[in-house]
Amino acid sequence: MLKGFSKKNFSDLRNYSEYQVLSQKIFIRVLTIIGLPIFIIFGIQDLYQSQYFSAGIALIMFLTLCFLIFDLNRKPEVQRSYSSQKIIIRFLLIIFIFYFLYVIGFEKSLSKAPWFLIFPVLIFSIANNKETLVWIFCIAAILVPLLFHANLDSSPDEIFRLKVRLLIIFGVLTSVTFITTAIIRSVIGNLIDSKKEIHNTNLRLNNEIKERNKAEEQIQASEKKFREIIEDVSGISIQGYDEQRKVIFWNQASEKLYGYTEQEALGKKIDDLIVPSGMREQIQGLIQKWIEYGEKIPAKEVELIDKNGNIVPVFSSHVMHETPQGKERFCIDIDLTELKLAQEEKIKAQQIAGEHEKLALVGQIAGKMAHDFNNILGIIMGNTELSLLDCKDAETRKTLELIFEQTLRGKNLTRNLVAFAKDQEPRREFFRIYDKIDLVLSLLKIDLKEIELIKEDKPGVPDLLADPGMIEHALVNLVQNSIHALSMVDQPRIIIRTYCLRNNICLEIEDNGCGIPKEHLEKIYEPSFTLKGSCDVTGSYKTGIKGTGYGMSNIKKYIKQHKGSIFVESVFGSGTKFTINLPVIKKELTNEEKTQIQKKITHFEKYILLVEDETAISDIQYRILTQEPCNHKVDIAQNGQIAMDLFKRNEYDVVSLDYVLPGKINGMDVYHHIRKADKTLPILFVSGNINFLESIKELKQKDPYIDHQSKPCQNKNYVYSINRLLKRKLTIS
């Protein structure tokens, strides 16, 4: 009878209505188990006693139970509905109560008993779906008559007693079964409702988790995209720091700008990486104010330092980001090196232009008069030398010697004046600085014979790529100035030092002479400025020593043309030291430079036209371009005409072009010739000519396919410029 009702049936219930159906089926099976044998027995017994009315009622209840159990065992899709089964059960209930009351009332003359009032109330409760009242009145219909019929056990009719007891048992069991199922149904209904609520809550939580995961994925995707973008920004350095100022983010542009790799930077304090020692307390205070009080660090230009201690000018701005781990700060640094260089070049060009304008008249006069003046000096000098050979009179000889010395001074003055006024580009070649110093000391050996001369030459100084004449002229002026400064000193001494420091050839000329007053140190490089002769207000120089005022100006000009520097240290009355630094230009790339170039350049094995008349420079450029890692193919042209002929016959990827070339065709002529045939061929100008430096800026604005390097330039910078031009052509195209 209970077939099909397993644990699975209960676990599969999804809602309260399903359990109602199941509990009703259980109730029907219990009714049939108890009622079928009782009502078939009662029907047979009533027929046997010829009580046809009660037998008919018992038979109706028996058939109703048979119909219910038959319907229950059919397939679910053809079974009667829950409501139909419920109506049949109620019908059965009314018949049962009527039968029960009939048996104990009519058979024993109890028709006037008050319990018959229960019958219409029961029918009303069933009709109005008052299920609880139905079962209360059912129990009352069974128990109340028994209270009024207390002598049931004294009845001599055993069959009657048995029938009543069986009906009572059926009614009580049926009622208990219903009440039990109702209680269980209520409890399980609540459990099912709770389960449903939990299920709905789980669904809602799952949806929220999915939405949160989706949002997190979107945030992660957005963060990944943001990181990829800022990683790819090649010109903008972005670093992230936490509240302890430790690096948490370091993009590739930061690696290039500051020299630290991401692995080296992460976890380190910003103070220890790129902040100069003099700025650290200020930066720490600004960051702390931002974190505690929200005072944002203003965007401005600052000078930071790279891994090698070099100054890096940047425009720095900052943003703050709140995270669960604390506040994160991101610095966005834009490299201003090129802008600063451009500004410096502009200022220098303006200064040069001003100097040129101021001294234009001097240059014109010097150029026109130098030849004739030297001819006059030559005639005077020659006749004076001849007269000295034949002169016997001491006084006359002394006068002739004075005339000869003054002609030498006049010749030197003319030389300095012409060198100052004339814009002459250096003609570079490799030579040993030791040899040039020895040559100058030999020329001035007569003036040096009363002076203690100390030479300190450190080994390992490479050959210098420079104009030998300009360096010689600069050394003559410096040593001669020291000789003059020692004219009033009892124990005169000159120390000349040569050494190599940080890729520079360094030369020091130190004396223990009269020194230079502090107020005049800034003026010594000005044209026509001198402290000798009539300008010697301190009496520091011996009578007769005079200066031209152009020696130091020419020295500074020569050094700047070679991209070097000159410094002076002087204490009035104690001595002076001049230090000259000239860049080392190697004849080929070092292994370290090759490694750096290999990482940075992207163009190899190109066809290059090299236009350069100085063999020392063209040899270096040819070597670094054709060897590893560049492996370019290079043609060399030593003048403009050869360059034009080679360009006509070949198709080049880039041209390296000197501005000053021998003959009638200069670098600009070659440039215009190339542009007539090819508007986009990359051209790198390599020149230190002052006039060209003033015009190249305007030319670069009109032509994006050109660039410029001043002579002398570092080998790796030369390679980078060529690679940058090739890359720019691809970008613009």
C-alpha positions in Angstrom: 0.0 0.0 0.0 2.8 2.4 0.8 4.7 1.5 -2.3 6.7 4.4 -3.9 7.0 6.5 -0.8 10.8 6.5 0.0 13.3 9.0 1.4 13.9 10.2 -2.1 10.2 11.3 -2.4 10.7 13.6 0.6 14.0 14.9 -0.5 12.6 15.8 -4.0 9.8 18.0 -2.6 10.3 21.5 -3.9 7.4 23.3 -2.2 4.5 23.1 0.2 1.8 22.1 -2.3 3.9 19.1 -3.3 4.0 17.9 0.3 0.2 18.5 0.6 -0.4 16.1 -2.3 2.0 13.5 -0.8 0.5 13.7 2.7 -3.0 13.3 1.2 -1.9 10.2 -0.7 -0.5 8.8 2.6 -3.8 9.6 4.3 -5.8 7.8 1.6 -3.6 4.7 1.9 -4.1 4.7 5.7 -7.9 5.0 5.2 -8.0 2.1 2.8 -5.8 -0.1 5.0 -8.2 0.4 7.9 -11.5 0.9 6.2 -11.6 -1.7 3.4 -11.8 -4.8 5.7 -14.1 -3.0 8.2 -16.7 -1.9 5.7 -16.7 -5.1 3.7 -17.3 -7.0 7.0 -20.0 -4.6 8.1 -21.8 -4.8 4.7 -21.8 -8.6 4.7 -23.0 -8.7 8.4 -25.8 -6.1 7.7 -27.0 -8.1 4.7 -27.0 -11.2 6.7 -29.2 -9.5 9.3 -31.4 -8.0 6.6 -30.4 -4.4 7.5 -30.2 -3.3 3.9 -30.0 0.4 4.6 -26.8 0.2 6.7 -25.5 -2.5 4.3 -25.9 0.0 1.5 -24.0 2.7 3.3 -21.2 0.3 4.2 -21.0 -0.8 0.6 -20.9 2.9 -0.6 -17.9 3.6 1.8 -16.2 0.4 0.6 -16.6 1.3 -3.1 -15.4 4.9 -2.4 -12.3 3.6 -0.8 -11.7 1.2 -3.7 -12.1 4.1 -6.1 -9.6 6.3 -4.2 -7.0 3.5 -4.0 -7.5 2.7 -7.7 -7.1 6.3 -8.7 -4.0 6.6 -6.5 -2.3 3.7 -8.3 -2.8 5.2 -11.8 -0.1 7.2 -13.6 0.3 10.7 -12.3 -0.8 12.4 -15.5 -4.2 10.6 -15.4 -4.8 10.8 -11.7 -7.5 13.0 -10.3 -6.4 16.3 -8.9 -5.6 17.1 -5.3 -8.9 19.0 -5.0 -11.0 16.2 -6.5 -9.5 13.7 -4.1 -10.2 16.0 -1.2 -13.9 16.3 -2.2 -14.2 12.5 -2.3 -12.5 12.2 1.1 -15.0 14.7 2.5 -17.9 12.8 1.0 -16.5 9.6 2.5 -16.2 11.4 5.9 -19.9 12.5 5.8 -21.1 9.0 5.0 -18.9 7.5 7.7 -20.2 9.9 10.4 -23.8 9.3 9.2 -23.2 5.5 9.3 -21.7 5.7 12.8 -24.5 7.8 14.2 -27.0 5.5 12.5 -25.5 2.4 14.1 -25.3 3.7 17.6 -28.5 5.8 17.4 -31.1 4.1 15.3 -30.2 0.6 16.3 -30.4 1.4 20.0 -33.2 4.0 19.9 -30.9 6.9 20.5 -32.4 9.1 17.7 -33.3 11.8 20.1 -29.7 12.2 21.4 -28.3 15.8 21.0 -25.2 14.6 19.0 -27.3 14.7 15.9 -26.9 18.4 16.0 -23.2 17.8 15.1 -24.2 16.4 11.7 -25.4 19.7 10.1 -22.5 21.6 11.6 -20.1 19.0 10.2 -21.7 19.4 6.7 -21.3 23.2 7.0 -17.7 22.9 8.0 -16.9 20.6 5.1 -18.7 22.9 2.6 -16.8 25.9 3.8 -13.4 24.2 3.8 -12.9 24.4 7.6 -10.7 21.4 7.8 -9.7 21.8 11.5 -13.4 22.1 12.5 -14.2 19.0 10.4 -11.9 16.8 12.4 -12.9 18.4 15.7 -16.6 17.6 15.0 -15.7 14.1 13.7 -14.0 13.2 17.0 -16.9 14.8 18.9 -19.4 12.8 16.8 -17.6 9.6 17.9 -16.9 10.4 21.5 -20.0 12.4 22.6 -22.5 9.6 21.8 -20.4 7.3 23.8 -20.6 9.6 26.8 -24.4 9.5 26.6 -24.4 5.7 25.9 -22.3 4.7 28.8 -23.9 1.2 29.1 -22.3 0.1 25.8 -20.3 -2.6 27.5 -23.5 -3.9 29.2 -25.2 -4.5 25.9 -25.9 -8.3 25.4 -25.4 -7.9 21.6 -21.7 -8.8 21.1 -21.9 -8.0 17.4 -23.1 -4.5 18.1 -20.3 -3.9 20.6 -17.8 -5.1 18.2 -19.2 -3.0 15.4 -19.1 0.2 17.5 -15.6 -0.5 18.7 -14.4 -1.0 15.2 -16.0 2.2 14.1 -14.5 4.0 17.0 -11.1 2.6 16.2 -11.5 3.5 12.5 -12.6 7.1 13.4 -9.9 7.6 16.0 -7.1 6.2 13.8 -8.3 8.2 10.9 -8.4 11.3 13.0 -5.0 10.6 14.5 -3.5 10.0 11.1 -4.9 13.2 9.8 -3.8 15.2 12.8 -0.3 13.7 12.6 0.0 14.3 8.9 -1.3 17.9 9.5 1.3 18.5 12.1 4.1 17.0 10.1 2.8 18.8 7.0 2.9 22.1 9.0 6.4 21.4 10.2 7.7 20.2 6.9 5.9 23.0 5.2 7.8 25.4 7.4 11.0 23.5 6.6 10.3 23.6 2.9 9.5 27.3 3.2 12.8 27.8 5.1 14.5 25.7 2.5 13.0 27.7 -0.2 14.0 31.0 1.5 17.5 29.6 2.0 17.5 28.5 -1.7 16.4 32.0 -2.7 19.0 33.5 -0.5 21.6 31.3 -2.0 20.5 32.3 -5.4 20.7 35.9 -4.5 24.1 35.5 -2.9 25.3 33.5 -5.9 24.1 36.3 -8.2 25.8 38.9 -6.0 29.0 36.8 -6.0 28.8 36.5 -9.8 28.2 40.2 -10.2 31.0 40.9 -7.7 33.3 38.5 -9.5 32.3 40.1 -12.8 33.0 43.5 -11.4 36.4 42.3 -10.0 37.2 40.8 -13.4 36.3 44.1 -15.1 38.4 46.0 -12.6 41.3 43.6 -13.1 40.9 43.9 -16.9 40.8 47.7 -16.5 43.8 47.6 -14.3 45.6 45.3 -16.7 44.8 47.6 -19.6 45.9 50.6 -17.5 49.1 48.9 -16.7 49.7 47.9 -20.3 49.0 51.5 -21.4 51.4 53.1 -18.9 54.0 50.4 -19.5 53.9 51.3 -23.2 54.1 55.1 -22.7 57.8 55.4 -23.7 58.2 59.1 -23.0 56.5 59.4 -19.6 58.0 57.9 -16.5 55.4 56.6 -14.0 56.2 55.2 -10.6 54.0 54.1 -7.7 54.8 54.3 -4.0 53.1 53.2 -0.8 52.8 55.2 2.4 56.3 54.2 3.5 57.5 55.6 0.1 58.5 52.1 -1.1 58.2 51.5 -4.8 55.3 49.3 -5.9 55.2 50.2 -9.6 58.0 51.1 -12.1 57.3 51.3 -15.8 59.8 50.9 -18.7 60.1 54.7 -19.2 61.3 54.9 -15.6 63.9 52.3 -16.3 65.2 54.3 -19.3 65.0 57.7 -17.5 66.6 56.7 -14.1 68.6 53.6 -15.1 67.1 51.3 -12.5 65.4 48.1 -13.7 62.0 47.2 -12.3 63.5 44.4 -10.1 66.1 46.9 -8.7 63.5 49.5 -7.9 60.6 47.5 -6.4 60.6 47.5 -2.6 63.2 50.3 -2.4 62.4 53.7 -1.0 62.0 56.6 -3.4 64.4 58.6 -1.3 67.3 56.2 -1.9 66.7 56.0 -5.7 66.1 59.3 -7.4 65.8 62.0 -4.8 69.0 64.1 -4.3 70.2 64.2 -0.7 69.4 67.9 -0.3 65.7 67.4 -1.3 64.9 64.3 0.8 63.6 66.0 4.0 61.5 68.4 1.9 60.0 65.5 -0.2 59.3 63.4 2.9 57.5 66.4 4.6 55.4 67.1 1.5 54.4 63.4 1.2 53.5 63.2 4.9 51.3 66.4 4.7 49.5 64.9 1.7 48.8 61.6 3.5 47.7 63.3 6.8 46.1 66.5 5.8 45.3 66.0 2.1 47.7 68.8 0.9 48.5 67.7 -2.6 52.0 68.1 -3.9 52.0 70.8 -6.6 53.1 69.8 -10.1 56.4 71.5 -10.9 59.8 71.2 -12.4 62.3 69.4 -10.3 65.8 68.0 -10.7 66.2 64.3 -9.7 69.1 62.0 -10.1 69.6 58.7 -12.1 71.4 55.6 -11.1 74.8 57.1 -12.0 74.2 60.3 -10.0 73.5 62.4 -13.1 71.0 65.2 -12.8 67.6 64.5 -14.5 65.3 67.5 -15.0 61.6 66.5 -15.0 58.2 68.0 -14.8 56.6 66.0 -11.9 52.9 65.6 -11.0 51.3 63.4 -8.5 48.0 61.5 -7.9 46.8 59.7 -4.7 44.9 56.4 -4.8 43.0 54.8 -1.9 43.3 51.0 -1.5 42.4 48.5 1.2 46.1 48.3 2.0 46.4 52.1 2.4 47.2 55.1 0.3 49.2 54.7 -2.9 50.9 57.6 -4.7 51.8 57.7 -8.3 54.4 60.1 -9.7 54.2 61.1 -13.4 57.5 62.4 -14.6 58.1 64.0 -18.0 61.7 64.1 -19.1 62.8 67.7 -19.7 66.4 66.9 -20.7 65.8 67.6 -24.4 63.8 70.7 -23.7 66.5 72.0 -21.3 69.1 71.3 -23.9 67.1 73.1 -26.5 66.7 76.1 -24.1 70.4 76.1 -23.3 71.2 75.9 -27.0 68.8 78.7 -27.7 70.4 80.8 -24.9 73.9 79.9 -26.2 72.9 80.8 -29.7 71.5 84.1 -28.6 74.6 84.8 -26.6 76.8 83.8 -29.6 74.7 86.0 -31.9 75.1 88.9 -29.5 78.8 88.4 -29.3 79.0 88.1 -33.0 77.0 91.3 -33.4 79.1 93.1 -30.9 82.3 92.0 -32.4 81.3 92.0 -36.0 83.2 95.3 -36.6 86.3 93.9 -34.9 86.2 90.9 -37.1 85.8 92.9 -40.2 88.7 95.3 -39.3 90.9 92.4 -38.2 90.3 90.5 -41.4 91.1 93.5 -43.5 94.1 94.7 -41.5 95.7 91.5 -40.4 97.5 90.8 -43.7 98.9 94.3 -44.1 99.7 94.7 -40.4 101.7 91.4 -40.4 103.5 92.5 -43.5 104.5 95.8 -41.7 105.6 93.8 -38.6 107.5 91.4 -40.9 109.5 94.3 -42.4 110.2 95.8 -39.0 111.2 92.4 -37.5 113.4 91.5 -40.4 115.3 94.8 -40.5 115.6 94.7 -36.7 117.2 91.2 -36.7 119.6 92.3 -39.4 120.6 95.4 -37.5 121.2 93.4 -34.3 123.7 91.3 -36.2 125.9 94.3 -37.1 125.2 96.5 -34.0 128.2 97.0 -31.6 126.8 99.9 -29.5 125.2 98.6 -26.3 122.6 101.3 -26.0 121.5 101.0 -29.6 121.4 97.2 -29.3 119.2 97.5 -26.2 116.8 99.7 -28.3 116.8 97.2 -31.2 116.0 94.3 -28.8 113.1 96.3 -27.4 111.8 96.9 -31.0 112.1 93.2 -31.8 110.2 92.1 -28.6 107.4 94.5 -29.4 107.1 93.2 -33.0 106.8 89.7 -31.5 104.1 91.0 -29.2 102.4 92.7 -32.1 102.5 89.4 -34.1 100.9 87.5 -31.2 98.3 90.2 -30.7 97.4 90.0 -34.4 97.1 86.2 -34.2 94.8 86.3 -31.1 92.7 89.0 -32.7 92.2 87.1 -35.9 91.5 83.8 -34.0 88.9 85.6 -31.9 87.1 87.4 -34.7 87.2 84.5 -37.2 84.7 81.7 -36.8 86.8 78.7 -37.7 85.6 75.1 -37.3 88.1 72.8 -35.7 90.0 70.4 -37.9 90.2 67.3 -35.8 92.8 64.5 -35.6 94.0 62.1 -33.0 97.2 63.0 -31.1 98.8 62.5 -27.7 98.2 65.4 -25.3 101.6 64.7 -23.7 103.3 65.5 -27.0 101.5 68.8 -27.5 102.4 69.9 -23.9 106.1 69.0 -24.6 106.0 71.1 -27.8 104.6 74.2 -26.1 107.1 73.9 -23.2 109.9 73.7 -25.8 108.7 76.8 -27.5 108.6 78.7 -24.2 111.8 77.2 -22.7 113.6 80.5 -22.5 110.8 82.1 -20.5 110.6 79.0 -18.2 114.3 78.7 -17.4 114.0 80.5 -14.0 110.8 78.6 -13.1 110.4 75.2 -11.3 108.4 73.1 -13.7 106.6 69.9 -12.4 104.9 67.5 -14.7 102.5 64.9 -13.3 101.3 62.6 -16.1 99.2 59.7 -15.1 99.2 56.7 -17.3 96.2 55.5 -19.4 95.3 58.8 -21.0 94.0 58.0 -24.5 94.6 60.0 -27.6 92.7 63.2 -28.0 90.5 63.9 -31.0 90.9 67.7 -31.4 92.3 70.5 -33.6 96.0 70.4 -32.8 96.5 74.1 -33.7 93.7 75.3 -31.4 94.9 73.1 -28.5 98.5 74.3 -29.0 97.3 77.9 -29.0 95.3 77.4 -25.9 98.2 75.8 -24.1 100.6 78.6 -25.1 98.2 81.2 -23.7 97.7 79.4 -20.4 101.4 78.7 -19.8 102.3 82.2 -20.8 99.7 83.6 -18.4 101.3 81.5 -15.6 104.8 82.8 -16.5 103.5 86.4 -16.3 101.8 85.7 -13.0 105.1 84.5 -11.5 107.1 87.5 -12.5 107.1 88.9 -8.9 107.4 85.6 -7.0 110.6 84.5 -5.3 110.2 80.8 -5.9 108.1 80.5 -9.0 106.6 77.1 -9.7 104.3 75.7 -12.4 102.6 72.2 -12.1 101.1 70.6 -15.2 98.9 67.5 -14.6 97.3 65.2 -17.1 94.9 62.4 -16.3 91.7 60.7 -17.4 88.5 61.0 -15.3 84.9 60.0 -16.2 85.4 59.7 -19.9 87.3 63.1 -20.0 90.9 63.9 -20.6 91.8 66.4 -17.9 94.6 69.0 -18.0 95.6 71.2 -15.0 98.0 74.1 -15.1 98.7 75.4 -11.6 101.1 78.2 -10.5 101.9 79.9 -7.2 101.8 83.4 -8.8 99.9 86.5 -8.0 96.4 85.0 -8.4 93.3 86.7 -9.6 91.1 89.0 -7.4 87.8 87.4 -6.6 85.8 90.2 -8.1 87.5 89.7 -11.5 87.1 85.9 -11.8 83.8 86.2 -13.8 85.4 88.7 -16.3 88.6 86.9 -17.4 86.9 85.3 -20.4 85.5 88.6 -21.7 87.1 89.9 -24.9 89.7 92.7 -24.4 89.7 92.2 -20.6 93.1 92.1 -19.0 94.8 92.8 -15.6 98.2 93.4 -17.1 100.0 96.5 -18.2 98.0 99.7 -17.5 95.2 97.6 -15.9 97.5 96.2 -13.2 96.3 98.3 -10.3 97.5 95.9 -7.6 101.1 95.8 -8.9 101.1 92.1 -9.4 103.1 92.0 -12.6 106.6 93.2 -13.5 106.8 96.3 -15.5 106.7 95.7 -19.2 104.4 92.7 -19.1 101.2 93.5 -21.1 98.2 91.5 -22.2 96.1 91.5 -25.3 92.8 90.7 -23.6 91.9 88.1 -26.1 93.9 85.1 -24.9 91.4 83.7 -22.3 88.5 84.5 -24.6 90.1 82.4 -27.3 90.9 79.5 -24.9 87.3 79.3 -23.8 86.1 79.4 -27.4 88.4 76.6 -28.4 87.3 74.4 -25.5 83.6 75.0 -26.1 84.1 74.1 -29.8 85.5 70.8 -28.7 82.5 70.3 -26.3 84.8 70.6 -23.3 84.8 72.7 -20.1 87.3 75.0 -18.4 87.3 75.9 -14.7 89.4 78.3 -12.7 90.4 78.3 -9.0 92.4 81.3 -7.7 93.3 83.0 -4.5 94.7 86.5 -4.8 98.3 86.5 -3.8 98.6 82.6 -3.6 98.2 81.3 -7.1 95.8 80.1 -9.8 94.8 76.7 -11.2 93.0 76.2 -14.6 91.4 72.8 -15.3 90.4 71.8 -18.8 88.2 68.8 -19.5 87.9 67.5 -23.0 85.7 64.5 -24.0 87.3 61.2 -24.9 86.2 60.0 -28.3 87.2 56.4 -28.7 88.2 54.9 -32.0 85.6 52.2 -31.7 82.7 51.1 -29.5 83.4 49.5 -26.1 81.8 46.2 -25.2 79.5 48.0 -22.7 78.4 50.5 -25.4 77.8 47.6 -27.9 75.6 45.9 -25.3 73.6 49.1 -24.6 73.2 49.8 -28.4 72.1 46.3 -29.0 69.2 46.8 -26.5 68.1 50.2 -27.7 68.4 50.4 -31.5 65.9 48.7 -33.8 67.4 49.2 -37.2 70.3 47.1 -38.5 72.1 46.4 -41.9 71.0 49.7 -43.6 72.8 51.4 -46.5 74.4 54.7 -45.3 76.1 57.6 -47.1 78.8 59.1 -44.9 79.9 62.6 -46.0 82.9 63.7 -43.9 86.2 65.3 -45.0 88.1 64.7 -41.8 89.7 61.3 -42.1 90.1 60.8 -38.3 86.3 61.3 -37.8 85.2 59.4 -40.9 87.3 56.4 -39.9 85.6 56.2 -36.4 82.1 56.7 -37.9 82.8 54.0 -40.5 84.1 51.6 -37.9 81.2 51.9 -35.5 78.5 51.8 -38.2 79.9 48.7 -40.1 80.8 46.6 -37.1 78.6 44.8 -34.5 75.9 45.5 -33.5 74.9 47.9 -36.3 76.3 46.0 -39.3 75.4 48.8 -41.8 76.8 49.1 -45.3 78.6 52.5 -45.6 80.0 54.6 -48.5 82.3 57.5 -47.7 82.4 60.8 -49.5 85.2 63.3 -48.6 83.6 66.3 -50.4 80.3 67.5 -51.7 80.7 66.5 -55.4 81.5 62.9 -54.5 78.5 62.8 -52.2 76.2 64.0 -55.0 77.6 61.4 -57.4 77.2 58.5 -55.0 73.7 59.6 -54.2 72.8 59.6 -57.9 74.1 56.0 -58.3 72.8 54.4 -55.1 69.6 54.2 -53.0 70.6 55.0 -49.4 68.5 54.5 -46.2 70.1 57.5 -44.4 72.8 60.2 -44.9 75.4 61.4 -42.4 76.4 64.9 -43.5 79.1 67.3 -42.4 78.3 71.0 -42.9 81.7 72.3 -43.7 83.3 70.5 -46.7 86.3 71.4 -48.9 85.7 73.0 -52.3 82.8 75.0 -53.5 80.0 72.6 -52.5 79.2 72.6 -48.7 76.9 70.4 -46.7 73.8 72.6 -47.3 74.3 72.3 -51.0 74.4 68.5 -50.7 71.2 68.7 -48.5 69.3 70.7 -51.1 70.5 68.4 -53.9 69.1 65.4 -52.0 65.8 67.0 -51.2 65.1 67.7 -54.9 65.1 64.0 -55.5 63.9 62.6 -52.1 61.8 64.6 -49.6 61.9 61.9 -46.8 65.4 60.5 -46.8 66.7 60.8 -43.2 69.7 63.1 -43.0 71.9 63.6 -39.9 74.0 66.7 -39.9 77.2 66.4 -37.9 78.9 69.8 -37.4 80.0 72.3 -34.7 80.0 75.3 -37.0 78.4 78.3 -35.2 76.6 79.7 -38.2 75.1 76.3 -38.9 74.0 75.9 -35.3 71.9 79.0 -35.7 70.2 77.9 -38.9 69.6 74.2 -38.1 66.8 74.9 -35.6 64.7 76.7 -38.2 65.5 73.9 -40.7 64.4 71.2 -38.3 61.0 72.8 -37.9 60.5 72.7 -41.6 61.9 69.2 -42.2 61.0 66.4 -39.8 63.4 64.0 -41.5 66.6 65.7 -40.3 68.5 65.8 -37.0 71.8 67.2 -35.7 74.8 66.2 -33.7 77.5 68.7 -32.7 81.2 67.8 -33.1 82.6 66.0 -31.3 79.8 63.6 -30.4 79.9 60.4 -28.4 79.9 57.3 -30.6 76.8 55.8 -29.0 74.9 59.1 -29.4 75.8 59.2 -33.0 74.4 55.6 -33.5 71.3 56.5 -31.5 70.7 59.6 -33.7 70.8 57.5 -36.9 68.5 54.9 -35.4 66.1 57.6 -34.2 65.9 59.1 -37.7 65.1 55.7 -39.3 62.5 55.1 -36.7 60.9 58.5 -37.2 60.6 58.0 -40.9 58.6 54.8 -40.3 56.4 56.5 -37.7 55.6 59.5 -40.0 55.1 57.3 -43.0 
